[in-house]
Amino acid sequence: MSNSHAPARSGDAPGDPDARLGAAISDAMVALVREAVGRGPKRARTFIHEDVILCLLEETMTPLERTLQEQHQDGALRDVRELLHAAMAPQASQQVEALTGRTVTATLADHHRQPDAGVLVFLLAPR
């Protein structure tokens, strides 16, 4: 991709439908984060297995979050992340549903500070 903000993904096979779907989900999550906080993750990869989709986002912390981390404000940083997830989860689920044609029954998120990596997990209704 020529866009410097586009997510980097490994293991994409152009003819593989799961790889194309994973790329589309990664792109949607990067765009959602970018819209919500003003910058997107540096890398995103999506893994699909039956009724579970896992989107790995790398280098996601904002300048505010890095400042909180440097000042050892772990509680405040955790609160910011929880509020961000709560605000973004409905739209993230809607995008996954639109891309997969399946119902998202739960959305889970977590973030690790060092290394700076986050995950979004979407549980899908059985077929």
TAMO-V111529 format. One record per residue. N is the residue number from 1. RES is the residue in one small letter. PHI is phi as a letter, one per 40 degrees, with the letter a starting at -180 (none if undefined). OMEGA is omega in whole degrees, -180 to 180 (* if undefined). Layout:
N/RES/PHI/OMEGA
N/RES/PHI/OMEGA
This chain:
1/m/none/-178
2/s/c/-180
3/n/c/-177
4/s/c/179
5/h/c/-179
6/a/c/-179
7/p/c/174
8/a/c/-180
9/r/b/177
10/s/b/174
11/g/g/178
12/d/c/173
13/a/b/-171
14/p/d/-178
15/g/c/-176
16/d/c/-179
17/p/d/178
18/d/c/179
19/a/c/178
20/r/c/178
21/l/c/178
22/g/c/179
23/a/c/180
24/a/c/178
25/i/c/177
26/s/d/-180
27/d/c/-179
28/a/c/-179
29/m/c/177
30/v/c/180
31/a/c/180
32/l/c/178
33/v/c/-180
34/r/d/179
35/e/c/-176
36/a/c/-172
37/v/b/176
38/g/g/175
39/r/a/179
40/g/b/176
41/p/c/178
42/k/c/-179
43/r/b/175
44/a/a/176
45/r/b/180
46/t/b/180
47/f/b/-177
48/i/b/176
49/h/a/178
50/e/f/-175
51/d/b/-178
52/v/b/174
53/i/b/178
54/l/b/177
55/c/b/179
56/l/c/-180
57/l/b/-177
58/e/b/-179
59/e/f/-175
60/t/b/-172
61/m/c/177
62/t/c/175
63/p/d/178
64/l/d/-179
65/e/c/177
66/r/c/177
67/t/c/178
68/l/d/179
69/q/c/-180
70/e/c/-180
71/q/c/178
72/h/f/178
73/q/c/-175
74/d/d/-180
75/g/c/180
76/a/c/179
77/l/c/178
78/r/c/179
79/d/c/179
80/v/c/180
81/r/c/179
82/e/c/178
83/l/c/179
84/l/c/179
85/h/c/-180
86/a/d/-179
87/a/c/-175
88/m/c/-173
89/a/d/-179
90/p/c/-180
91/q/c/177
92/a/c/179
93/s/c/179
94/q/c/-180
95/q/c/178
96/v/c/178
97/e/c/180
98/a/c/-178
99/l/c/-176
100/t/c/-174
101/g/g/-178
102/r/b/-180
103/t/c/173
104/v/c/-179
105/t/c/178
106/a/a/175
107/t/b/-180
108/l/b/179
109/a/a/172
110/d/a/-178
111/h/a/176
112/h/b/-174
113/r/c/-179
114/q/b/2
115/p/c/-179
116/d/c/-179
117/a/a/178
118/g/b/176
119/v/b/168
120/l/b/179
121/v/b/179
122/f/b/174
123/l/c/-176
124/l/b/175
125/a/c/178
126/p/d/178
127/r/c/*
